[in-house]
Amino acid sequence: MPRVPLRLIALTAIGMLLLAACGQSPGDPRGSSGSDGEQVLAVGAIPDQDPQELQRRYGTLADYLKEKVGVEVKYVPVTDYTASVTAFRRGDLQLVFFGGLTGVQARTQVSGAIPLAQRDIDADFRSVFIANTNTEIEQFDDLDGLRKLAGHSFTFGSDTSTSGRLMPQHFLSEAGMSVDDFSGNPGYSGSHDKTAKLVEAGTYQTGALNSSVWDELVKSDKVDTSKVREVFRTPPYHDYHWMARPDIDDQLGDGTTDKIKQALLDLDGSDATEKKILDMFQAGSFVDTAPGNYAQIEQVAQRLGLLN
């Protein structure tokens, strides 16, 4: 076996140390950098729908924010709801479109995190309970009707989804039901569109999901309403919102956070790009918001042990 000169070994070791010193660890909260070293605003979201749909939505939004804010912007997908909160805490994501629950979780983990804006529909958001038509469960108008779901199999969306788990479980409790009343343990589909498809297929007899996703699936004929139907639409609550890390200005320049917020609030559909963005978010506009809007979400989450 040939001998390697000591000098070559030493130079190799020094080179590796220099590379390590110049690198940025995955959890470094200084923000992301582009290939030329320019700082980049990393935007994320909870993965509540098909990944390709999310890529189109947030890719288009990233291009809009780049033009309006004047910084490089990239969309960074995550694997699940918990990963979005973890990435925000670590600084790998700096601006995230959270659900109500994940937003509350993010604020408890990142001191000074700033709720920037919510869609106009998020001030009056609802969940939808659905049933496979073979159950013969008909539509009902009050919470007590949720008891009709007892004895049937049931699926939530993600286990930390506001509209696909937290608030549906809250309203089930208000109706005097618990998850023990279902046939078997409840499922967790992972996303709203999957919930609709699982109930349509009869894999689960009943389920709950985001009302705007359900409405879009019905409108676009992506769900067969001869096999699955809406049986109850819940009372309203606050849900999705944009959350910014408190150190964005330190990374990208003074006033950047305000520019991001204003760019979101300025979306009014006045040109083709803005209309496309709002349509993809199923919104008419983005509006101002505040931490107090999510007090109910926080209370329910504490009761269910989802803030531990």
C-alpha positions in Angstrom: 0.0 0.0 0.0 1.6 3.3 -1.1 2.6 5.8 1.6 0.8 9.2 1.5 3.1 12.2 2.3 2.4 13.8 5.7 2.3 17.2 4.0 -0.5 16.2 1.7 -2.5 14.8 4.7 -2.0 18.1 6.6 -3.1 20.3 3.6 -6.2 18.1 3.1 -7.1 18.5 6.7 -6.7 22.3 6.6 -8.8 22.5 3.5 -11.6 20.6 5.1 -11.5 22.8 8.2 -11.7 25.9 6.1 -14.7 24.6 4.2 -16.5 23.7 7.4 -15.8 27.2 8.8 -17.3 28.9 5.8 -20.4 26.7 5.7 -23.8 27.4 7.2 -25.3 24.7 9.3 -29.0 23.7 8.6 -30.1 25.3 11.8 -28.2 28.6 11.4 -30.8 31.4 11.9 -29.0 33.8 9.6 -31.2 33.1 6.7 -30.6 31.3 3.4 -28.0 32.4 0.9 -28.1 32.2 -2.9 -25.3 30.8 -5.1 -23.6 34.2 -5.2 -23.8 34.7 -1.4 -26.8 37.0 -1.6 -29.2 36.6 1.3 -32.5 35.0 0.4 -35.9 35.2 2.0 -37.0 31.6 2.6 -40.7 31.2 2.4 -42.6 28.1 3.5 -46.1 26.8 4.3 -47.8 23.9 5.9 -48.2 21.0 3.4 -52.0 20.9 3.5 -52.5 20.0 -0.2 -50.9 18.3 -3.2 -47.2 19.3 -3.3 -47.4 20.3 -7.0 -50.2 22.7 -6.3 -48.3 24.2 -3.4 -45.2 24.6 -5.6 -47.2 26.5 -8.2 -48.9 28.7 -5.6 -45.8 29.6 -3.6 -43.5 29.8 -6.6 -45.8 32.5 -8.1 -46.0 34.3 -4.8 -42.2 34.2 -4.4 -41.7 35.9 -7.8 -44.2 38.6 -6.7 -42.5 39.3 -3.4 -39.1 39.4 -5.1 -40.4 42.2 -7.3 -42.2 44.1 -4.6 -39.8 43.8 -1.7 -36.5 43.8 -3.7 -34.9 40.7 -2.2 -34.3 37.2 -3.5 -37.2 34.9 -2.5 -37.4 31.1 -2.7 -40.1 28.7 -1.7 -38.8 25.8 0.5 -41.2 22.8 0.8 -41.4 20.8 4.0 -42.5 17.2 4.6 -45.2 17.8 7.2 -46.9 20.3 9.6 -44.4 19.8 12.4 -41.4 20.3 10.0 -42.8 23.7 9.1 -42.7 24.8 12.8 -39.3 23.3 13.3 -37.8 25.0 10.3 -39.3 28.3 11.4 -37.8 27.9 14.9 -34.4 27.1 13.5 -34.4 30.0 11.0 -34.5 27.7 7.9 -37.8 29.4 7.0 -38.3 33.1 7.7 -41.8 33.7 6.4 -44.4 30.9 6.7 -48.1 30.6 5.8 -49.2 28.7 8.9 -52.6 27.3 10.0 -54.0 28.7 13.2 -52.5 25.9 15.4 -49.1 25.8 13.7 -49.0 29.6 14.0 -49.7 29.4 17.7 -47.0 26.7 18.1 -44.5 28.8 16.1 -45.1 31.9 18.3 -44.6 29.9 21.5 -41.3 28.6 20.1 -40.0 31.9 18.5 -40.1 34.9 20.8 -41.1 38.0 18.9 -42.5 36.2 15.9 -44.9 38.5 14.0 -48.3 37.6 12.5 -48.3 39.8 9.4 -51.6 39.1 7.5 -54.4 36.7 6.9 -56.7 36.1 4.0 -60.0 37.8 4.2 -61.7 34.4 4.5 -59.6 33.4 7.5 -61.5 35.7 9.8 -64.6 33.6 9.2 -63.1 30.1 8.5 -64.9 26.8 8.8 -64.3 23.1 8.7 -66.5 20.7 6.8 -67.6 17.2 8.0 -68.1 14.8 5.1 -69.6 11.3 4.8 -69.5 8.5 2.2 -73.0 8.4 0.7 -73.2 4.7 1.6 -73.6 5.7 5.3 -76.9 7.4 4.4 -76.0 10.2 6.7 -77.9 13.3 5.5 -76.9 16.9 5.9 -77.7 18.5 9.3 -77.6 22.1 10.6 -76.5 21.9 14.3 -73.7 20.5 16.4 -75.9 17.8 17.9 -76.1 16.2 14.5 -72.4 15.3 14.8 -73.6 12.4 17.0 -74.7 10.7 13.8 -71.1 10.1 13.0 -70.8 7.8 16.1 -70.1 4.2 15.2 -68.5 5.1 11.8 -64.9 5.1 10.9 -63.4 8.6 10.7 -60.3 10.4 9.5 -58.8 13.8 10.3 -56.2 15.5 8.1 -52.8 16.2 9.7 -52.7 15.7 13.4 -51.8 19.3 13.9 -54.1 20.8 11.3 -56.4 23.5 12.6 -59.3 23.0 10.2 -58.6 19.2 9.7 -58.2 18.1 13.3 -58.1 20.8 16.1 -61.4 22.5 15.5 -63.3 19.4 14.2 -62.3 17.7 17.5 -63.3 20.8 19.4 -66.8 20.8 17.8 -67.2 17.0 18.3 -66.5 17.7 22.0 -69.1 20.5 22.0 -71.6 17.9 20.7 -70.7 15.5 23.5 -68.6 13.2 21.4 -65.0 11.9 21.7 -62.8 10.0 19.3 -63.7 6.9 21.2 -67.2 7.1 19.8 -65.9 6.3 16.3 -65.5 2.8 14.9 -61.8 2.1 15.5 -59.1 4.7 16.0 -59.4 7.9 13.8 -57.1 8.2 10.9 -54.8 11.1 10.0 -54.7 11.5 6.2 -52.0 14.2 6.2 -53.8 16.7 4.0 -57.3 17.9 3.2 -57.5 16.6 -0.4 -56.5 13.2 0.8 -59.2 13.2 3.5 -61.8 13.9 0.8 -60.5 11.1 -1.4 -60.3 8.6 1.4 -63.9 9.2 2.4 -65.0 9.1 -1.3 -63.3 5.7 -1.7 -64.9 4.4 1.5 -61.5 3.8 3.2 -63.1 5.9 6.0 -66.8 6.4 6.2 -66.6 10.0 7.5 -64.0 12.8 7.9 -63.3 16.5 8.4 -61.4 19.0 6.3 -60.8 22.6 5.4 -63.9 24.2 3.9 -62.1 26.2 1.2 -60.3 23.0 -0.1 -63.6 21.1 -0.1 -65.4 23.9 -2.0 -62.6 24.0 -4.5 -62.6 20.2 -5.0 -66.4 20.3 -5.6 -66.2 23.3 -7.9 -63.4 21.7 -10.0 -65.1 18.3 -10.1 -62.1 16.7 -8.4 -64.4 14.8 -5.9 -67.4 12.6 -6.8 -70.3 14.0 -4.9 -72.4 10.9 -5.7 -70.0 9.1 -3.4 -69.1 11.6 -0.7 -71.2 14.6 0.6 -70.9 17.5 3.0 -73.0 16.8 6.1 -72.1 19.7 8.3 -70.2 23.1 8.2 -68.9 24.3 11.5 -69.3 27.7 13.2 -66.5 30.1 12.2 -63.0 30.7 13.7 -59.7 32.4 12.7 -57.3 30.2 10.9 -54.4 30.6 8.3 -52.0 33.5 8.6 -48.5 34.7 7.5 -45.9 34.6 10.3 -42.5 36.4 10.1 -39.4 35.7 12.1 -38.3 38.7 14.2 -34.8 38.8 12.7 -35.7 39.3 9.0 -34.7 42.9 9.1 -31.3 42.0 10.6 -30.7 39.6 7.8 -32.2 41.4 4.8 -32.2 45.1 5.8 -34.2 47.5 7.9 -37.8 47.7 6.8 -37.9 44.4 5.0 -40.6 43.0 7.3 -42.8 46.0 6.7 -42.3 45.8 2.9 -43.3 42.1 3.0 -46.5 42.9 4.9 -47.4 45.8 2.6 -46.8 43.6 -0.4 -49.3 41.1 0.9 -51.9 43.7 1.9 -51.5 45.4 -1.5 -52.7 42.2 -3.4 -56.0 43.3 -4.9 -56.3 41.4 -8.1 -55.7 44.5 -10.2 -53.4 42.7 -12.7 -53.2 39.1 -14.0 -50.4 38.1 -11.5 -52.2 39.4 -8.5 -55.5 37.8 -9.5 -53.7 34.5 -10.1 -52.2 34.6 -6.6 -55.4 35.4 -4.9 -57.3 32.7 -6.8 -54.7 30.2 -5.8 -55.2 31.2 -2.2 -59.0 31.1 -2.6 -59.0 34.7 -1.3 -60.3 38.1 -2.2 -57.4 39.9 -0.4 -55.0 39.7 2.5 -55.9 41.7 5.6 -54.1 42.8 8.8 -54.1 40.4 11.8 -53.0 40.2 15.4 -52.1 37.5 17.9 -55.4 37.9 19.8 -57.3 36.5 16.8 -55.9 33.1 17.6 -56.7 33.0 21.3 -59.5 30.5 20.8 -57.1 28.2 18.8 -54.6 28.4 21.6 -57.1 27.6 24.3 -58.4 24.5 22.4 -54.8 23.4 21.7 -53.9 23.6 25.3 -56.9 21.6 26.3 -56.0 18.9 23.7 -52.3 18.9 24.8 -51.0 20.1 21.4 -48.8 22.9 22.7 -46.5 20.7 24.9 
